[in-house]
Amino acid sequence: MAKPAWLPESSVLMEEGARDELAPAFTVSNSIAVRLVGAASSNIVSCSQIRPNQDDQRNHEMSEMLKTLRQLFESLDEPSHQDALHRQHIAIVVLLLEVARSDYKLQQRELDRLLQVIRERWCLSDDEAAKLLATATREADQHASLHDHLKLVNARLDYSQRCSLVSSLWEVAWADDEIHHYEEHLIRRLADLMYISHADFIRAKHQAAKKR
């Protein structure tokens, strides 16, 4: 390195000597800095690995908790099997009752036949059949439309069960040994709304006639 004309010789020597003395210090400092940066980088990688795992765990726990709450609320909203079966029975008895009352004169023979059909259909006692008929009577008096009852019957009964129901409707209509044209009209209408074919409709009528 060329010495400027204005710089004394001793200053150059001091500068070079000081640089030689400070060199090890800079080397040590650089080494420490490298180690610190390396440690910090290691910590950052470690944190980046741990944090998502912690977040995933919290998200999983939250998801499981929400799933449990949703299942709880769904179980509260859904009716029990017994309640659903009871409503199904009421819907069927309402249809039977409407056929018995369709000629505007509910005779004792029709009422007795209706109770017999209820007992035989679900193996009920006399008292249980009477209570079910009373509940269905209140339901029929409060709701003039049969739409909801038919909707439930179509949803819960398969085709063969609906054919059996049509046969029971004919049995109630045959109770007084004659079929009023109002009764036949209603049974035909109900059978159509239950998607019963004409052939099965006639077959159910003949089957019921044999039970008179």
Secondary structure, 3 states (H helix, E strand, C coil): CCCCCCCCHHHHHHHHHHHHHHHHHHHHHHHHHHHHHHHHHHHHHHHHHHHHHHHHHHHHHHHHHHHHHHHHHHHHHCCCHHHHHHHHHHHHHHHHHHHHHCCCCCCHHHHHHHHHHHHHHHCCCHHHHHHHHHHHHHHHHHCCCCHHHHHHHHHHCCHHHHHHHHHHHHHHHHHHCCCCHHHHHHHHHHHHHCCCCHHHHHHHHHHHHHCC
